[in-house]
Amino acid sequence: MTLSFTKYQGTGNDFIMVDCTQNSEFQLAKEQISALCDRRFGIGADGVILIFKHEKLDFIMDYYNSDGSKSFCGNGARCAVHFAHSLKLFNDTAQFEAIDGLHLAAVNQDIVSLKMNKVDHFEKDDTAFILDTGSPHYVKFVADVDHENIVEYGQNIRYSNKYKKEGINVNLVEVLEDNHLEMLTYERGVEDETFSCGTGATAVALAYALVLDYYDIDVRIQVKGGELNVKAERMEDAPTTFDSIFLIGPAEKVFVGQIEI
């Protein structure tokens, strides 16, 4: 079968987009997804995103990590919004369904603003915060990310007894200046460092707010593939709850193509 696709990237997170709006039964096996994402023998990507029509909303985003597992992906969602916009599924603002529920988004040229779901729970151990921002994240603040081996550190956490069954994404964070952070991410499902992580950037921004006891959050986060902005509100009457969370950053079409699968 010949598969037509569009390659996207959002601050270095890259994705294979497939327009399934004319084929509601389209599926890919885990082995096919892994082969497509292979950077030597396939297209190469952190994940695959299938875009389907929705009866009431603008579209459905069906996201798969490069190993074929399913999760929510913030940068993938931003790229999916941009791709769906190019398919003329909506004008400037969208409502769509993902694995973690309903999301709102807006497109302004190549900048996509994505509304994340409310976060009302976090854990803290001696060294890190654990939050679920659509995907689970482990966030640790360090003095200098340039001196850290994120793959080694990430694997030690992700495959520890506590997390090895379900997996967890691992983020190391350096504070560059007020409201300006730098992060490294090890992603489960990719099982390697990625150049960016949208749900990770969101988790990092919320953890930063908890450390400094901020209630209005507007944080710039430097990742290897560029810069993301996270805005959010922390509820004064419920200080463990964050709402009005927005992940903002660029989404870029890289190329279109076809491949035999």
N, C-alpha and C positions, 0 to 999 in steps of 0.2 A: 504494500500500500504506500502511496506517495502522500506524505504529510506536508502541508503548507504551514509555515510558522512565521512569526515575527520575533526577533530577538530584542529584548529591552534591558536596560540597566538603570538602577537608581542608586546613586552614590557608590557604585561598584558592586552592588548586589545585582546579579544578572539572571534573567529569566527567559524561558521559551514560552511565548504566547501562542495559543491555538484558538482560532475563532470557531466555536461550536454552535453558533446561533442558528445554523441551518441543520444541525444534526444533534438532537437532544439525547441520543443514545450513545454518543461517542465515548469511548473509554480507552485508556492506556493501561497495560499491565505494568507492574512494578519493574519488571526486567526491561521493558521498553523505555520507561522513564529514566532508569539508571543509564541505559545506553545513550539516550538523547543527551543527558547531562554530562556524559564523559568528555573530559577536556582534551583527550587525545584521539579518541575514536568516534566521537559524536559531535554535536553542536557545541557543547560546553555550556553549563549553567549551574546556578545554585538551586534551581527549581523549575518546575513546569506549571503553567497556569492555563486552565481551560475556562473559556468564557461562554456561558450559556444564557439563553433568554430566561426571564422570570415573568410569571403571570402578572404580577403587580408592581414589582420593582424594576429598576433599569437593567439589571443583569445579575447573574450569579458568578462568583469567583470560586473556582475549584482548584485549590493549591496543593501541590505535591513537592516535598523536599527531593533532593537529588537521589536519595535512596528509595524513593517511592512512598515514604510515609507521609501522612497528612498532618497539617498544622495550620495556624494562621501566620501570615508573614506581612509585616507592616510595609516594608519597601516593595514587596511583591504586590500588595494591594494598591499602593500608589501607582505602580507601573500598570497594573490591570485597569485602573481607572483611566489612565492616559490612553491605553490601548482601546478600551471600550468607547472612549470619546472619539477616537479616530474612526471607529466603526459606526459612528453617529447613533449610538444607543441612548445618548442624552445630550443636552446642550452644555451648560456650564457647571451644573451641580448634579450630583448623582446619589441615589440610594441603591445599595446593593447588598446581597447576602453572601456571607463567608461562613467558614466553619464555626466561628464563634458568635454568629448572629448578624444583625443588621448594622451597616455602617453608612455614614454620610461622607461625601467628599466634594471637593470643588477643584476645577482646573483653571489655571491662569497661564496660558502658553505652556511652558515646560515645567511649571511649578504646580505640584499637587498637594492639597491640604486634606488630610484624612482624619476623620473623627474616630478616635479609638473608644473602646468600651470602658465603662466605669471600672475603676480598681478600688475595691473596698477591703482588701486584706493584704497584709505582708507579714513576713517573718524576719527575725534578725537573730543571727548567732554571734559568736565572739568577733567574727571578722567580716561578715557580709550580710546583705539584705537579700531576701528571696521574695520575688513578686511575680505575679502572672499578669501579663499585659496582652493577652491573647495567646501567648506562649510563655512557659515558665522561664524565669531568669534568675541567675545568681549574680549579684553585683558586689564587687569588692573595690574599694578605693585604695590606690597605691601612690607612692611618691613620684614614680617616673615609669610610664608605660614602656618607654624605649628599652628599659632594662628587664622587661618581663618576656618570658616565653609563653605566649598565650595558648599554643597548642598543647604543650606539656601540662601547663596548669589546668587548662580546660578539660583535658582528658582525665586528669586525676579527680576532678570534681564530678564530671559527667558520669564516669564509670565507678564512682565510689558506691559503697553498699546502699547508701540512702537514695541515690538517684539513678543507678544503672538500669533499673527496670523501665521507667518512663522516660528517662533522659532529662537533661536540663541544659539551657544555654548559659554560657559563662562569660561574664564581662569584667574586664579590668579597667579602672577609670582613674585618670589623673585630672585634678582641678588645675587648669591653666591660669584662670583669673575668675572673678565673680561672674557666674552664669555662663562660663565658657569652659567646656570640658573636652577631654580627649579620651576615646575608648577603643579597646580591642575586644573582639568577640570570637568565641569558639561556639559554633552552632551544632546542635544535635541534628541528626538527619542529613547534614552535609558532612559531619564528623571531621571538621577542619576549621581553620580560621576563615572568616569571610571578610570582605572589604567593608561591609556595612551590615547593620541589622536594625530595622525600624522598631520592632517590638523591644529590642535591647536598648536602643536609644531612649525609648519611652520609659523603660524600667530604670535606666540610669538617671534620667531627669527627676523621676519621682523619688528615688533613693536620695538624691542630692537635696531635694526639698525636705525630706525627713531629717537628714543630718543637720541642716541649718534652720529647721523649723519654719520653712517658707510656706505661705499659703497661696500666693500668686506666682506661678511658675512660668518663666520665659527663658529657656536655656538653649544655647548654641552648643552643638556637639560635633566635634571633629572626628571623623572616621577615616579609614585609609582611602576611601573612594570619594571623599568630599565632606560636605557639612550638612547636618540636619538641624532642624529647629523643633523643639517640643514646647508647647504651651498647655497649661492645665490650671485647674483651680482645686485647692484642697479645702474641704468643707470645715468651717470653723466649729460647727456643732457636731461634726463627726471627723475628727482629725486623722483617722486611718483611711478616709475615703477621698479619692480623687475623681473629679468629673470634668466635663468640658475639655477633654484631653485631645490635642491635635498634634499630629505628626506631619511636618511640612518639609518638603524638599523637592529636588528635581527628579524627573522621570524622562528618559530619553530612548527613542527608538534607534537601534543600532543598525539592523539590517533585516531584510526579509529573505526567505529562501524556501526550498523544498528538500525533503530527505526521504529516502526509502526506509520503511520500518517493517 
